[in-house]
Amino acid sequence: MTARHLTQPVLVLEGRDAAILWQIGQLEPARVKARGRDEEGYAVLLAVYQAALTWRNSVDGKAASQSEEKRERSNWVTPTDLAKQLGVTPRTIRNDIAGGILPATKRDRQWVIDLPDAFTYIAARRPN
């Protein structure tokens, strides 16, 4: 790791503080709005979201006993899970993945969608 001289103030948030900020600040709509428009703002909001999610998963009483796969699973959903949430077919979700509308990756022959991408997709499909 290389040392660097900081010319601007730095803020470090613990996971608990990130979770409080995320909830009280109602930052999900801001994160969704920033995506594709303000990459730096989106990156900051995504980092706060991920820190909050990691902290919540570690204090819910289940994280210590969960396997690594189950802990990892809490950070993504399958097309079937997302389809149920939206009231559409899994095929609709897979078509949007194939069309590049919804980012996803394959794990063990199954598509998985990161939670932030799933939240953005859900927000984009809701009528204003």
C-alpha positions as CSV (number, residue, x, y, z in Angstrom):
1,M,0.0,0.0,0.0
2,T,1.4,3.4,-0.9
3,A,1.0,6.4,1.2
4,R,-0.6,9.4,-0.3
5,H,-1.1,13.0,0.7
6,L,-4.7,13.9,1.2
7,T,-5.7,17.3,-0.1
8,Q,-9.3,17.0,0.9
9,P,-11.2,15.9,4.0
10,V,-11.9,12.2,4.3
11,L,-14.9,10.6,5.9
12,V,-14.8,7.1,7.2
13,L,-18.1,5.4,8.2
14,E,-18.5,2.3,10.3
15,G,-21.2,-0.1,9.0
16,R,-23.6,0.9,11.7
17,D,-23.3,4.5,10.9
18,A,-23.7,3.7,7.2
19,A,-27.0,1.8,8.0
20,I,-28.3,4.7,10.0
21,L,-27.4,7.2,7.3
22,W,-29.0,5.0,4.6
23,Q,-32.2,4.6,6.5
24,I,-32.7,8.1,7.8
25,G,-31.4,9.8,4.6
26,Q,-33.7,7.6,2.5
27,L,-30.8,7.3,0.0
28,E,-32.1,4.5,-2.2
29,P,-33.9,6.9,-4.6
30,A,-30.9,9.1,-4.8
31,R,-28.7,6.1,-5.7
32,V,-31.1,5.1,-8.4
33,K,-31.3,8.6,-9.8
34,A,-27.5,9.0,-9.8
35,R,-26.9,5.7,-11.7
36,G,-25.7,6.5,-15.2
37,R,-25.9,10.2,-14.6
38,D,-23.4,10.9,-11.8
39,E,-20.9,8.0,-11.6
40,E,-19.0,9.5,-8.6
41,G,-22.2,10.1,-6.7
42,Y,-23.4,6.7,-7.5
43,A,-20.2,5.1,-6.4
44,V,-20.4,6.9,-3.0
45,L,-24.0,5.9,-2.5
46,L,-23.3,2.3,-3.5
47,A,-20.4,2.1,-1.0
48,V,-22.7,3.4,1.8
49,Y,-25.4,0.9,0.8
50,Q,-22.9,-2.0,0.7
51,A,-21.4,-1.0,4.1
52,A,-24.9,-0.8,5.6
53,L,-25.9,-4.2,4.1
54,T,-22.7,-5.9,5.3
55,W,-23.2,-4.5,8.8
56,R,-26.9,-5.5,8.9
57,N,-26.0,-9.1,7.8
58,S,-23.3,-9.3,10.5
59,V,-25.7,-8.3,13.4
60,D,-28.9,-10.1,12.5
61,G,-27.8,-13.1,14.6
62,K,-27.6,-15.4,11.6
63,A,-24.3,-14.3,9.9
64,A,-22.0,-16.3,12.2
65,S,-23.8,-19.5,11.5
66,Q,-24.4,-19.1,7.8
67,S,-22.2,-20.7,5.3
68,E,-20.1,-18.5,3.0
69,E,-22.5,-19.3,0.1
70,K,-25.5,-18.2,2.1
71,R,-23.8,-15.0,3.2
72,E,-22.9,-14.3,-0.4
73,R,-26.4,-15.2,-1.5
74,S,-27.8,-12.4,0.6
75,N,-26.1,-9.9,-1.8
76,W,-27.9,-11.1,-4.9
77,V,-31.2,-12.6,-6.2
78,T,-32.1,-15.0,-9.0
79,P,-34.3,-14.1,-12.0
80,T,-37.1,-16.2,-10.3
81,D,-36.8,-14.2,-7.1
82,L,-36.9,-10.9,-8.9
83,A,-39.8,-12.1,-11.2
84,K,-41.9,-13.0,-8.1
85,Q,-41.2,-9.5,-6.6
86,L,-42.3,-7.8,-9.8
87,G,-45.2,-10.1,-10.7
88,V,-43.7,-11.1,-14.1
89,T,-42.3,-14.4,-15.4
90,P,-38.7,-15.4,-15.0
91,R,-38.4,-15.5,-18.8
92,T,-39.1,-11.7,-18.8
93,I,-36.2,-11.2,-16.4
94,R,-33.9,-13.4,-18.5
95,N,-34.9,-11.6,-21.7
96,D,-33.9,-8.3,-20.0
97,I,-30.6,-9.8,-19.0
98,A,-30.0,-11.1,-22.5
99,G,-30.9,-7.6,-23.9
100,G,-28.4,-5.9,-21.6
101,I,-31.2,-4.0,-19.7
102,L,-30.4,-5.9,-16.4
103,P,-26.8,-6.6,-15.4
104,A,-26.3,-10.2,-14.2
105,T,-23.7,-12.9,-14.0
106,K,-23.8,-16.7,-14.2
107,R,-22.9,-18.7,-11.1
108,D,-23.1,-22.5,-11.4
109,R,-25.2,-22.3,-14.5
110,Q,-27.7,-19.9,-12.9
111,W,-28.1,-16.2,-13.5
112,V,-27.7,-14.0,-10.5
113,I,-28.4,-10.3,-10.1
114,D,-26.6,-8.1,-7.5
115,L,-29.0,-6.4,-5.1
116,P,-28.2,-2.8,-6.1
117,D,-28.9,-3.7,-9.7
118,A,-32.1,-5.5,-8.8
119,F,-33.3,-2.4,-6.8
120,T,-32.5,-0.1,-9.7
121,Y,-34.3,-2.5,-12.1
122,I,-37.4,-2.6,-9.8
123,A,-37.4,1.2,-9.5
124,A,-37.1,1.7,-13.2
125,R,-40.1,-0.6,-13.9
126,R,-42.4,1.2,-11.4
127,P,-44.6,3.8,-13.0
128,N,-44.1,7.3,-11.7
